[in-house]
Amino acid sequence: MKQKKSTLILYAVSAVILAACAQPQMTAKESWRAQSDIADFTADGRLAVKADGKGSYANFDWSYQNPVQTISINTPLGSTLGQLCQDSLGVLAVDRDGKIYQADTPQALSRQLLGFELPVQYLHVWANGQWVKNAPYQLLDDGRLQQFEWTVSRLLNEDGSPRILLLESPKLTLRLVFDQMRQLKVANPSQQCAARG
């Protein structure tokens, strides 16, 4: 019995060590850089939001085609729960029933709909390992970025693409886990959110 218990512990410790070795490495301090042109991309994965001790989980599809950024939030079965889109005219959200909500800034819209501000307009910058230009920032000793009251960290795949983007503030934690992120080339990209008609 004692030998079975010690063998089980050995297997558990081995599994934890192997899992830790398989995890992508945290970006180093010098991997953050000043904001520059960001290539258009698509990405998908899962997201988790935690606020006031309560968590919500969903899948996401994300398209960035400057100046249009669209994030669709989906159920695990693929049904769209809502869509958030930002373009040069402002930001809007469309719920599952097709009702449209609009605001001048992502902060105003997320505050209106959720009661807290999400930094949607900076996600594409931080996901690409950059800090937002012309704004104060700090690089912490552990390699994380602090900007706009958010502490941002990334885990990367071997090819340098983001695997995890983690944003933490005193009120909210937002975690995006990427299944894939790839550059997108479109000959004539749209200049406004599709929901504007």
Summary of the structure (lengths in Angstrom):
residues: 197
radius of gyration: 19.1
end to end distance: 69.4
largest distance: 69.4
contacts: 536
relative contact order: 0.20
helix: 22%
strand: 43%
